[in-house]
Amino acid sequence: MEKRSYPAVYRIVHWAIAVSFVLLIITIFLRSTWMNKYNVAAIIQDQLANTEQHVSEDQAIALAKMIRQPMWDWHIYTGYVLTGLFALRFMLPVFGRMKFQDPMEKGLSRITKFRMWTYLIFYVLVMVSLVTGLLIVWGPKEWKEPLEQVHLLGIYYVLAFIAVHLAGVLKAEFTDGKGIVSRIVSGSDNTEQ
Ligand code: HEM
């Protein structure tokens, strides 16, 4: 693997995108586990039943959603941040920074082509998630349900990308790309010392 250097702007954008995805994953994880509306609704109903009070399932779910909302707001804020970061990432090549590599370029090794395609496909899928997310919040109400169906599939490609990405980086670190992790963190490669 060729020893690329990662300028500060590349590293800042990379880590800002990576942290945003981790935050998104945490919010999705909380929504589908501890803060799941059905679990929280059941707790509300059980607790009230202990004092002989009753709320319908629909009322308990409405309360559960209200409890969850401040946590879920962070999903939406992070979505806006990511939209800004992606706008920046796509603008940078115009200024000669963080240029996209063409996977069709002649002479590239199979593994480099695979890497380039992985990034391109990931970027296209992220665009779909960002556009559907923005339309869920800002678009017409009738579109909400079909958009949500598409939007919630996003978690699968994100997890698949992270697994492939980390495996690729670790493979490079321990074979022909020694120092890659140092270079994406600090910009310098201490294997040359
Ligand atoms: C410990 C965690 C991570 C490490 C060590 C790491 C490392 C790297 C490295 C070394 C590159 C450059 C690879 C190359 O030259 O082709 C890279 C690129 C990239 N990483 Fe990560 N990464 C991490 C986490 C993430 C996460 C969580 C995401 C997003 C979900 C992410 C998204 C990307 C993207 C999209 C690129 C391509 C950037 C571009 O050139 O357009 N990374 N990463």
Boltz pocket constraint, residues with backbone or C-beta under 6 A from the ligand:
constraints:
  - pocket:
      binder: B
      contacts: [[A, 4], [A, 14], [A, 17], [A, 18], [A, 19], [A, 21], [A, 22], [A, 98], [A, 99], [A, 115], [A, 119], [A, 122], [A, 158], [A, 161], [A, 162], [A, 165], [A, 166], [A, 169], [A, 180], [A, 181], [A, 184]]
      max_distance: 6.0
